[in-house]
Amino acid sequence: MIRTMKAVFVVYAVTGALFGLIVGWILGTQQASGRVAFSPAAPAAQGGAAAQAAAPPAARPAVDEAQATALRNIATQDPANIQARVQLGNLYFDGERYQDAIPWYEEALKLNGRDVNVSTDLGVCYYYTDQADRAIRQFEVSLGIDPKHAKTLMNMGIVKAYGKQDLVGAAAAWEQVVKLDPNSPEGQNAQRALANLATAHPGGTPTPPAGTPPAQQTSTPAGSTKK
């Protein structure tokens, strides 16, 4: 394993006009610093349009282009070098250049398809490039490698809730996280997310509001995750 615990970012998901608040964590798996990452698509939890307009835009972390060039050279000269490819993916992920991270994670997975951390980080990149279905399929690949991977399950719930409006599926994923270890950071965040769902739907099963398009079905992919 090259690094532990990538980016952690809070996603606020609101479906319909002020319909319930789901607070979760989209988690990468290899970032040691544990920095809070910018969530480009998430609506603000409070403050209104005026506050949003007054707030300065979040600065995107700079990518060390010299380091990126050096890693690309290594990867080009050594087609079997997994570490250089993962490090390039990490570099772009940390710089929030998710589209640039995707091909390097995909190449790394072609060389080592059993790396659950790289697989899950690739799924996060898909989500942040408006590919929710691909993100879910990639998380399913990760869970095929490690069915108890808490960060993957947490991410699965976030993408199902926020990307697909599938609140039932999100709750099922978060419940698995709680069963694995309710006292872990992931378990505690999953409990908060489930509590928010229960508050939004007291005494009933969480369902999207009227007019919400149904979630598309996803299937577990077999083989390569390459486009």
N, C-alpha and C positions, 0 to 999 in steps of 0.2 A: 504494500500500500504506500503510495507516494506521499499523500498528506491525509489529515483527518479533518472532517467537518468543514465543508465549504460554506457558502453564503447562507445566511438565515434572513428571511424577509417576511414581514407581517403582511397578510393580505386581508383587506376588509371587503366582504362580498355582500352586496345588497341586491336582491332580486325583486323587481317591482318597486313601487313608490314606498320608500322607507320600510321595506319588507324584511324584518329580521336582520340581525347582524351576526355574521359568522366570523370569528376571529381565529385565525390559524397561522401556521408557519409553513412557508414554502422553504424547504431545506435542501441545500446542496450537501455534499457529503465529505468534501476533502479540504475545506478551508479551516486552517488552524486559528485564524484571527477572530472568527465568529463575527465579522462586521455585519451591520444591518445594511441590507441592500435596498436600492431604490425599486419601488414597485410601480412601474409606469402606467398600468391600466387600472389600478385600484382606486375607487372613489374615496374621497376623504370621509372620515367617520363623523366629523362635525365641523362647524365653522362657516358653512355656506359658501356661495359663489364668491362673495366679496372677499372673504378670507383667503380663498384659493387664489383669486386674482392678485391679491397683495403679496402672497408668499412667493419668494424667489424660487425658480426651478432648481431641483436637486442637481448638483454637479456630478457628471459621470466620472468615475475614477479613471485616471489616465493609464493607458497601457504602455509599458516599457517597450518601445518599438525596437530598440537595440536587442533586447532580450528575445523578442519575438523573432527577429531576423536570425539570430544565432540558433534558436530552436528549429526554425524552418530549415536552415541549412543542414542541421544534424538529421532532421527527418528526411530530407531529400537524399542525403548521402547514405542513409541507413534505413531502407524501407521496412526493416523489421524492428526498429527502435520504438517500443511502446511508450517508454517514459517520456521521450521528447514530445510525442503526440499528446499524451495526457497533460503534460505541462503547458503546451500551447493552448489546449482547451481550457485549462484552469486560468491561464493568463487572460484570455479573452472573456471568460466567464466573470472573473473578478473585475474586469473593465466594463462589464455589462454590454459587451459586444457578442451577444448570444448567437447571432447568425454566423459570426466568424468562428465561434467555438464549436459549432455543430460538426463541421467536416472532420475536425481533429479528433473529437470524441468518437465519431463514427469509425474513423480509421483505426483508432486504438481498440475499439471493440471488435473490429475484424481480426485483429491480431490476438486479442484476448477477450473472448465473449463472455467470460465468467466474472468480470469485474463489476460487482453490483454498484459500487460507488460511481464509476464512470457512467454506467447505464442510467442511473437515476439523475445524475447531473445533465446528461443528454436530454432526458425527459423534461427537466426544468427549462432547458434551452428551447425545446420545442414549444412549451407553454408560453414562454415570453416572446416567441416569434409567431404568436397567434395560430398555433397548431395544437389545439387542445386534444383532439383525437389521437394524434401521434404521441403526445405526451402520455396519455393514458396507456396506449399500447406499449410504450417503452417502460413505463412503471410495471406493467404486467410482465415484461421480460425480466425486470429486476426481481420481482416477487417469485418468478420461476427459479431464479438463482438462490434467493434467500426469502422464503415466505414470511419470515419474522423481521424483516428489515423495517424498523419503525419509521425511519425518515421517508422511505418510499411510501409506506402506508399513509403517513401524514400528508405527503404531497398528493397522493391519489385523491384523498378527501378534498383538498383545496381545489384541485383542478376539476373534480366532478361538481363541486359546489359552485365555484366561481366561473369556470370555463364552460360547463355543460348544464348548469342549473339542476343538477341531479342531487337533490339534498338527501334523498334516501340512500343513494350510493355513497355519498360523502359520510353520512352518519355511520354506515356499516364499516367503512375504512377506519374512522376515528375510534369506533368501539374496539376494533382489533388492536389499535395502538394502546388503548387503556388496559386491555387484557394482558398485553405483553409486559408492561411495567407501568402501573399508574403513578409511580413516584418519579419517573424519569422526566426530563424537560419535555420530551415529546408527549408522554402520557398526560402531564399536567396541561399542556396546550390543547390536547385532544379533549380533555374533560371540559375546558373552558369553551371550546367550539361546540361541543354537544350541549352544554348548558345554554348557550345562546340559541341553539336550535329549539331547545325545549321551551325557552322563554317566548320565542316567536310562535311556537305551536303548542300551547299548553294543552295537555290531555289528548294529543292526537299525533298522527304520523306526519312528519314534515313533508309537505308537497309544495311545488312551485305555485305561484299565484296564477289566476286565470289569465290565459293568453300567452303564458310562457311556452315556447316551442319544446316539444319532448326531446329528451336527451337521445342522441344517436347511439346505437349499439356499437360496441367495439369488440374486436376479436383478438385473441392472443396471437401475436405474429410468430411465425416460424422462420428461423434463419436470420438473414441480415436485416439490420435496421437502416441500411443505407437507402437514400431516396431512390 
